[in-house]
Amino acid sequence: MTTELREYRPGSHSAADLTLVGYDVEATDGPLGRVEQDAGDHLLVDTRPWVPGAPVLVPIGTVARVDHLELVVHLDCHRARIRIAPPPAAVELTGGGPAAAALANRPGPRPGS
């Protein structure tokens, strides 16, 4: 994987020190899911109901922008590209904490519902 997929693009995530756990994820062709873990260079995204029971790893280099008011991560790729992302077992995920858990459990509709 290239370095540019492991780093945020300049201006895409102005508060890169904030966790994105609980944020909805939108690909260019529609909703993808919700961030379960923010591993620094990847986001673990719960893709239900798009792909039931299949979390995927999304490289942060695909993040076009982050809307902190609406709690949405916008990607610059189609959902089909994410479908070929590496399996979650391929990367060690860390992070979270109480604030992340609160965001992950926030009420509201899930993407695609």
MDAnalysis code that builds the backbone (N, CA, C; Angstrom):
import MDAnalysis as mda
import numpy as np

u = mda.Universe.empty(339, n_residues=113, atom_resindex=np.repeat(np.arange(113), 3), trajectory=True)
u.add_TopologyAttr("name", ["N", "CA", "C"] * 113)
u.add_TopologyAttr("resid", np.arange(1, 114))
u.add_TopologyAttr("resname", ["MET", "THR", "THR", "GLU", "LEU", "ARG", "GLU", "TYR", "ARG", "PRO", "GLY", "SER", "HIS", "SER", "ALA", "ALA", "ASP", "LEU", "THR", "LEU", "VAL", "GLY", "TYR", "ASP", "VAL", "GLU", "ALA", "THR", "ASP", "GLY", "PRO", "LEU", "GLY", "ARG", "VAL", "GLU", "GLN", "ASP", "ALA", "GLY", "ASP", "HIS", "LEU", "LEU", "VAL", "ASP", "THR", "ARG", "PRO", "TRP", "VAL", "PRO", "GLY", "ALA", "PRO", "VAL", "LEU", "VAL", "PRO", "ILE", "GLY", "THR", "VAL", "ALA", "ARG", "VAL", "ASP", "HIS", "LEU", "GLU", "LEU", "VAL", "VAL", "HIS", "LEU", "ASP", "CYS", "HIS", "ARG", "ALA", "ARG", "ILE", "ARG", "ILE", "ALA", "PRO", "PRO", "PRO", "ALA", "ALA", "VAL", "GLU", "LEU", "THR", "GLY", "GLY", "GLY", "PRO", "ALA", "ALA", "ALA", "ALA", "LEU", "ALA", "ASN", "ARG", "PRO", "GLY", "PRO", "ARG", "PRO", "GLY", "SER"])
u.atoms.positions = np.array([
    [0.840, -1.176, 0.000],
    [0.000, 0.000, 0.000],
    [0.886, 1.241, 0.000],
    [0.516, 2.234, -0.725],
    [1.353, 3.423, -0.831],
    [1.163, 4.334, 0.368],
    [2.144, 5.190, 0.606],
    [2.107, 6.101, 1.744],
    [0.901, 7.025, 1.688],
    [0.540, 7.506, 0.493],
    [-0.559, 8.470, 0.416],
    [-1.893, 7.879, 0.844],
    [-2.040, 6.567, 0.865],
    [-3.270, 5.966, 1.365],
    [-3.264, 5.859, 2.885],
    [-2.117, 6.074, 3.512],
    [-2.004, 5.945, 4.964],
    [-1.964, 7.287, 5.670],
    [-2.127, 8.365, 4.926],
    [-2.095, 9.704, 5.510],
    [-3.287, 10.508, 5.009],
    [-3.798, 11.386, 5.896],
    [-4.870, 12.275, 5.469],
    [-4.338, 13.254, 4.444],
    [-5.141, 13.574, 3.482],
    [-4.780, 14.591, 2.505],
    [-4.799, 15.943, 3.196],
    [-3.976, 16.855, 2.769],
    [-4.011, 18.197, 3.364],
    [-5.418, 18.798, 3.222],
    [-5.953, 19.243, 4.347],
    [-7.262, 19.886, 4.352],
    [-8.453, 18.953, 4.430],
    [-8.237, 17.633, 4.394],
    [-9.383, 16.720, 4.415],
    [-9.939, 16.520, 5.819],
    [-9.104, 16.644, 6.844],
    [-9.526, 16.381, 8.224],
    [-8.807, 17.379, 9.120],
    [-9.389, 18.549, 9.266],
    [-8.725, 19.649, 9.969],
    [-8.479, 19.365, 11.446],
    [-9.215, 18.430, 12.022],
    [-9.035, 18.094, 13.432],
    [-8.568, 16.647, 13.541],
    [-7.458, 16.333, 12.897],
    [-6.971, 14.963, 12.804],
    [-6.679, 14.339, 14.164],
    [-6.630, 15.153, 15.221],
    [-6.410, 14.600, 16.554],
    [-7.710, 14.085, 17.168],
    [-8.856, 14.326, 16.527],
    [-10.139, 13.817, 17.008],
    [-10.411, 12.443, 16.428],
    [-11.030, 11.572, 17.215],
    [-11.414, 10.257, 16.715],
    [-12.642, 10.388, 15.822],
    [-12.748, 9.526, 14.841],
    [-13.887, 9.532, 13.929],
    [-14.864, 8.409, 14.256],
    [-14.675, 7.730, 15.394],
    [-15.569, 6.646, 15.796],
    [-16.983, 7.196, 15.931],
    [-17.927, 6.495, 15.306],
    [-19.321, 6.897, 15.346],
    [-19.754, 7.733, 14.158],
    [-18.804, 8.224, 13.383],
    [-19.144, 9.019, 12.199],
    [-19.701, 8.096, 11.114],
    [-20.679, 8.586, 10.366],
    [-21.178, 7.876, 9.198],
    [-20.152, 8.034, 8.083],
    [-20.113, 7.063, 7.158],
    [-19.169, 7.092, 6.044],
    [-19.952, 7.082, 4.743],
    [-19.649, 8.045, 3.883],
    [-20.308, 8.175, 2.580],
    [-19.282, 8.014, 1.470],
    [-19.516, 7.066, 0.572],
    [-18.706, 6.937, -0.640],
    [-19.324, 7.861, -1.690],
    [-18.691, 7.980, -2.838],
    [-19.226, 8.876, -3.873],
    [-20.552, 8.383, -4.430],
    [-20.835, 7.084, -4.293],
    [-22.085, 6.540, -4.822],
    [-23.081, 6.150, -3.739],
    [-22.905, 6.650, -2.520],
    [-23.899, 6.408, -1.480],
    [-23.298, 6.050, -0.142],
    [-24.175, 5.783, 0.836],
    [-23.725, 5.473, 2.191],
    [-22.965, 4.162, 2.242],
    [-21.956, 4.128, 3.115],
    [-21.121, 2.935, 3.247],
    [-21.306, 2.279, 4.607],
    [-21.401, 3.060, 5.673],
    [-21.549, 2.498, 7.009],
    [-21.173, 3.498, 8.075],
    [-20.687, 2.985, 9.211],
    [-20.321, 3.820, 10.356],
    [-18.963, 3.381, 10.885],
    [-18.128, 4.350, 11.261],
    [-16.785, 4.058, 11.777],
    [-16.896, 3.380, 13.141],
    [-16.297, 2.186, 13.249],
    [-16.251, 1.457, 14.520],
    [-14.961, 1.733, 15.269],
    [-13.837, 1.809, 14.518],
    [-12.544, 2.095, 15.130],
    [-11.741, 2.984, 14.199],
    [-10.973, 3.869, 14.822],
    [-10.077, 4.759, 14.093],
    [-8.665, 4.330, 14.449],
    [-7.994, 3.642, 13.510],
    [-6.679, 3.067, 13.787],
    [-5.536, 3.984, 13.386],
    [-5.819, 5.209, 13.027],
    [-4.762, 6.129, 12.642],
    [-4.536, 6.163, 11.156],
    [-4.195, 5.012, 10.563],
    [-3.989, 4.998, 9.109],
    [-5.106, 4.257, 8.379],
    [-6.040, 3.690, 9.121],
    [-7.216, 3.025, 8.565],
    [-8.416, 3.311, 9.455],
    [-9.599, 3.222, 8.873],
    [-10.844, 3.280, 9.630],
    [-11.515, 1.920, 9.487],
    [-11.942, 1.315, 10.594],
    [-12.727, 0.090, 10.535],
    [-14.179, 0.522, 10.440],
    [-14.828, 0.171, 9.327],
    [-16.185, 0.634, 9.055],
    [-17.155, -0.548, 9.081],
    [-18.194, -0.411, 9.910],
    [-19.283, -1.389, 9.940],
    [-20.158, -1.079, 8.737],
    [-20.232, -1.986, 7.784],
    [-20.912, -1.722, 6.522],
    [-22.361, -2.211, 6.483],
    [-22.903, -2.663, 7.618],
    [-24.311, -3.058, 7.611],
    [-25.154, -1.834, 7.325],
    [-26.186, -1.825, 6.571],
    [-26.802, -2.952, 5.880],
    [-26.262, -3.183, 4.469],
    [-25.275, -2.416, 4.041],
    [-24.756, -2.568, 2.675],
    [-24.165, -3.955, 2.467],
    [-23.280, -4.392, 3.375],
    [-22.717, -5.737, 3.346],
    [-22.915, -6.300, 4.745],
    [-24.034, -6.999, 5.005],
    [-24.354, -7.462, 6.360],
    [-23.205, -8.234, 7.014],
    [-22.862, -7.791, 8.224],
    [-21.863, -8.474, 9.025],
    [-20.443, -8.403, 8.519],
    [-20.133, -7.483, 7.628],
    [-18.795, -7.438, 7.044],
    [-18.130, -6.095, 7.287],
    [-17.364, -5.952, 8.395],
    [-16.617, -4.705, 8.563],
    [-15.481, -4.655, 7.552],
    [-15.129, -3.466, 7.123],
    [-14.037, -3.296, 6.165],
    [-13.063, -2.249, 6.676],
    [-11.823, -2.343, 6.196],
    [-10.809, -1.348, 6.511],
    [-10.758, -0.343, 5.374],
    [-10.857, 0.927, 5.729],
    [-10.816, 2.004, 4.748],
    [-9.540, 2.813, 4.994],
    [-8.621, 2.861, 4.036],
    [-7.406, 3.668, 4.206],
    [-7.778, 5.155, 4.308],
    [-7.148, 5.878, 5.218],
    [-7.511, 7.288, 5.398],
    [-7.150, 8.139, 4.197],
    [-6.318, 7.632, 3.305],
    [-5.993, 8.367, 2.090],
    [-7.174, 8.505, 1.149],
    [-8.239, 7.726, 1.377],
    [-9.440, 7.841, 0.544],
    [-10.422, 8.872, 1.092],
    [-10.098, 9.475, 2.244],
    [-10.978, 10.480, 2.848],
    [-10.832, 11.796, 2.091],
    [-11.926, 12.249, 1.497],
    [-11.928, 13.521, 0.773],
    [-12.119, 14.678, 1.741],
    [-13.041, 14.491, 2.706],
    [-13.273, 15.523, 3.717],
    [-14.055, 14.927, 4.870],
    [-13.996, 15.607, 6.015],
    [-14.722, 15.186, 7.206],
    [-15.620, 16.330, 7.632],
    [-16.895, 16.045, 7.779],
    [-17.872, 17.037, 8.237],
    [-18.114, 16.782, 9.722],
    [-17.485, 17.606, 10.574],
    [-17.591, 17.402, 12.016],
    [-18.935, 17.850, 12.569],
    [-19.648, 18.706, 11.862],
    [-20.973, 19.119, 12.310],
    [-22.013, 18.027, 12.071],
    [-21.949, 17.390, 10.916],
    [-22.892, 16.335, 10.563],
    [-22.385, 14.946, 10.944],
    [-21.125, 14.864, 11.424],
    [-20.488, 13.598, 11.807],
    [-20.457, 12.618, 10.637],
    [-19.915, 13.094, 9.506],
    [-19.839, 12.280, 8.295],
    [-18.428, 12.347, 7.715],
    [-17.905, 11.176, 7.347],
    [-16.639, 11.061, 6.631],
    [-16.993, 10.840, 5.165],
    [-16.538, 11.737, 4.293],
    [-16.805, 11.624, 2.856],
    [-15.566, 11.060, 2.168],
    [-15.759, 9.980, 1.405],
    [-14.668, 9.354, 0.667],
    [-14.678, 9.833, -0.780],
    [-13.554, 9.672, -1.463],
    [-13.485, 10.070, -2.872],
    [-13.518, 8.853, -3.790],
    [-14.128, 7.763, -3.344],
    [-14.171, 6.549, -4.158],
    [-15.550, 5.906, -4.065],
    [-15.788, 4.971, -4.976],
    [-17.039, 4.217, -4.992],
    [-16.983, 3.095, -3.967],
    [-18.171, 2.618, -3.583],
    [-18.248, 1.511, -2.628],
    [-17.556, 0.256, -3.150],
    [-17.557, 0.052, -4.460],
    [-16.909, -1.137, -5.030],
    [-15.418, -1.157, -4.721],
    [-14.782, 0.007, -4.664],
    [-13.349, 0.062, -4.335],
    [-13.113, -0.371, -2.892],
    [-14.021, -0.008, -2.019],
    [-13.888, -0.379, -0.606],
    [-14.104, -1.871, -0.424],
    [-14.903, -2.465, -1.291],
    [-15.174, -3.900, -1.216],
    [-13.887, -4.717, -1.325],
    [-12.868, -4.193, -2.012],
    [-11.614, -4.927, -2.176],
    [-10.564, -4.517, -1.137],
    [-10.981, -3.792, -0.113],
    [-10.073, -3.369, 0.961],
    [-9.563, -4.598, 1.718],
    [-8.414, -4.469, 2.398],
    [-7.876, -5.630, 3.133],
    [-8.811, -6.042, 4.266],
    [-8.798, -7.319, 4.635],
    [-9.639, -7.773, 5.743],
    [-9.167, -7.154, 7.060],
    [-10.079, -6.962, 8.015],
    [-9.704, -6.344, 9.293],
    [-8.560, -7.047, 10.008],
    [-8.389, -8.345, 9.836],
    [-7.304, -9.080, 10.499],
    [-5.939, -8.678, 9.972],
    [-5.892, -7.983, 8.839],
    [-4.612, -7.614, 8.231],
    [-3.941, -6.435, 8.926],
    [-4.681, -5.708, 9.768],
    [-4.145, -4.510, 10.420],
    [-4.512, -4.548, 11.891],
    [-3.550, -4.223, 12.766],
    [-3.828, -4.148, 14.195],
    [-4.537, -2.838, 14.486],
    [-5.718, -2.934, 15.085],
    [-6.516, -1.743, 15.381],
    [-6.428, -1.419, 16.859],
    [-6.278, -0.129, 17.157],
    [-6.244, 0.326, 18.536],
    [-7.092, 1.573, 18.637],
    [-7.218, 2.095, 19.831],
    [-7.922, 3.364, 20.008],
    [-9.343, 3.156, 20.465],
    [-10.044, 4.252, 20.589],
    [-11.427, 4.208, 21.044],
    [-11.561, 5.036, 22.294],
    [-11.810, 4.378, 23.414],
    [-11.976, 5.068, 24.672],
    [-13.423, 5.447, 24.924],
    [-13.730, 6.041, 26.087],
    [-15.098, 6.359, 26.464],
    [-15.783, 7.341, 25.509],
    [-15.049, 8.372, 25.057],
    [-15.667, 9.343, 24.147],
    [-16.010, 8.685, 22.820],
    [-15.161, 7.808, 22.362],
    [-15.411, 7.098, 21.111],
    [-16.613, 6.175, 21.254],
    [-16.710, 5.494, 22.394],
    [-17.845, 4.596, 22.607],
    [-19.157, 5.369, 22.638],
    [-19.154, 6.542, 23.241],
    [-20.363, 7.364, 23.286],
    [-20.796, 7.772, 21.884],
    [-19.847, 8.160, 21.041],
    [-20.181, 8.526, 19.664],
    [-20.673, 7.319, 18.875],
    [-20.061, 6.167, 19.077],
    [-20.440, 4.968, 18.323],
    [-21.858, 4.542, 18.658],
    [-22.291, 4.822, 19.880],
    [-23.622, 4.411, 20.312],
    [-24.642, 5.528, 20.198],
    [-24.318, 6.595, 19.479],
    [-25.254, 7.701, 19.368],
    [-26.503, 7.266, 18.625],
    [-27.661, 7.817, 18.994],
    [-28.896, 7.442, 18.314],
    [-28.937, 8.016, 16.910],
    [-29.834, 7.497, 16.119],
    [-30.022, 8.027, 14.776],
    [-30.041, 6.906, 13.767],
    [-30.532, 7.216, 12.578],
    [-30.618, 6.188, 11.550],
    [-29.252, 5.781, 11.059],
    [-29.138, 4.542, 10.670],
    [-27.904, 4.036, 10.078],
    [-27.953, 4.332, 8.589],
    [-26.821, 4.450, 7.952],
    [-26.801, 4.708, 6.527],
    [-27.572, 3.640, 5.767],
    [-28.352, 4.088, 4.790],
    [-29.102, 3.178, 3.957],
    [-30.395, 2.716, 4.569],
    [-30.703, 3.152, 5.808],
    [-31.945, 2.699, 6.434],
    [-33.030, 3.721, 6.302],
])
